[in-house]
Amino acid sequence: MKPGEVKELLLAEHGRYCENCHYPKDGDPLDVHHCLIHTSKRYADILTHRVNCALICRTCHRNGIVNGFEFRVRFLHKQLERYGYWEVRAWFDHLPEKLQITNGWIREELK
C-alpha cells in the first residue's frame, strides 16, 4: 500500500486525530508514521499497512517521542484492541524473516 492510500484509510477509520497527543487536527497536516517497524525502500510496500502506521501531527513527529520504545509498545497494544490479535499476528507473520528477527520484541508482545 502507498502512504497516500494508507493515510486515507486511517482518516476514514480514526478521523483527523494525532495518534500521540490525541488532539483533533482539522486544519493541521498529519503525517503517516511507521510506528512498529520503520520503513525502508526495500520493504515499503509491506510495512505501509494500517497495523504498522499511524497519523501523527507534525509537532509530535518532529519531537521524536513517536520513535521511542514505550510509544511502540503502547501503539501495538492499541492496534491489538482495534484490529484484533489475529490480524496483527497475520501482518507480522507475513513479514520477511529478517524483519521478524530484528523486531522480535513484537513477537514477544504477541505471545
Secondary structure, DSSP 8 states (H G I E B T S, - for coil): --HHHHHHHHHHHH-SB-TTT--B-SSS-EEEEE-SS---GGGHHHHSSTTTEEEEEHHHHHH-GGGSHHHHHHHHHHHHHHH-HHHHHHHHHHS-HHHHHHTHHHHHHH-
